[in-house]
């Protein structure tokens, strides 16, 4: 399915384009909440703190992976000839 983002409502196109990122962030948040709930039922404060910190690290990694996925789409759309203006600065 091909979607032309240069025509139509700007707001609708931005929302459509950002849905995969928002969904992955929401699922990652639910995963962290489930971890905290389960650990909270069986262990003490130290364990809850450890899971909370680990959840934040996973959020950071998820954001980085999604961002680099966008870089891959940029590279693919430019047919393998990057123009030097990639988001991650690898070009």
MODELLER restraints for C-alpha pairs under 7 A, 6 or more apart:
rsr = mdl.restraints
at = mdl.atoms
rsr.add(forms.Gaussian(group=physical.xy_distance, feature=features.Distance(at['CA:5:A'], at['CA:13:A']), mean=5.79, stdev=0.5))
rsr.add(forms.Gaussian(group=physical.xy_distance, feature=features.Distance(at['CA:21:A'], at['CA:66:A']), mean=6.90, stdev=0.5))
rsr.add(forms.Gaussian(group=physical.xy_distance, feature=features.Distance(at['CA:28:A'], at['CA:59:A']), mean=6.74, stdev=0.5))
rsr.add(forms.Gaussian(group=physical.xy_distance, feature=features.Distance(at['CA:32:A'], at['CA:55:A']), mean=5.43, stdev=0.5))
rsr.add(forms.Gaussian(group=physical.xy_distance, feature=features.Distance(at['CA:36:A'], at['CA:48:A']), mean=6.20, stdev=0.5))
rsr.add(forms.Gaussian(group=physical.xy_distance, feature=features.Distance(at['CA:36:A'], at['CA:51:A']), mean=6.46, stdev=0.5))
rsr.add(forms.Gaussian(group=physical.xy_distance, feature=features.Distance(at['CA:36:A'], at['CA:52:A']), mean=6.91, stdev=0.5))
rsr.add(forms.Gaussian(group=physical.xy_distance, feature=features.Distance(at['CA:39:A'], at['CA:47:A']), mean=6.94, stdev=0.5))
rsr.add(forms.Gaussian(group=physical.xy_distance, feature=features.Distance(at['CA:39:A'], at['CA:48:A']), mean=6.23, stdev=0.5))
rsr.add(forms.Gaussian(group=physical.xy_distance, feature=features.Distance(at['CA:40:A'], at['CA:48:A']), mean=6.20, stdev=0.5))
rsr.add(forms.Gaussian(group=physical.xy_distance, feature=features.Distance(at['CA:68:A'], at['CA:88:A']), mean=6.98, stdev=0.5))
rsr.add(forms.Gaussian(group=physical.xy_distance, feature=features.Distance(at['CA:71:A'], at['CA:86:A']), mean=6.52, stdev=0.5))
rsr.add(forms.Gaussian(group=physical.xy_distance, feature=features.Distance(at['CA:71:A'], at['CA:87:A']), mean=6.39, stdev=0.5))
rsr.add(forms.Gaussian(group=physical.xy_distance, feature=features.Distance(at['CA:71:A'], at['CA:88:A']), mean=6.95, stdev=0.5))
rsr.add(forms.Gaussian(group=physical.xy_distance, feature=features.Distance(at['CA:75:A'], at['CA:82:A']), mean=5.93, stdev=0.5))
rsr.add(forms.Gaussian(group=physical.xy_distance, feature=features.Distance(at['CA:82:A'], at['CA:91:A']), mean=6.82, stdev=0.5))
rsr.add(forms.Gaussian(group=physical.xy_distance, feature=features.Distance(at['CA:84:A'], at['CA:91:A']), mean=5.20, stdev=0.5))
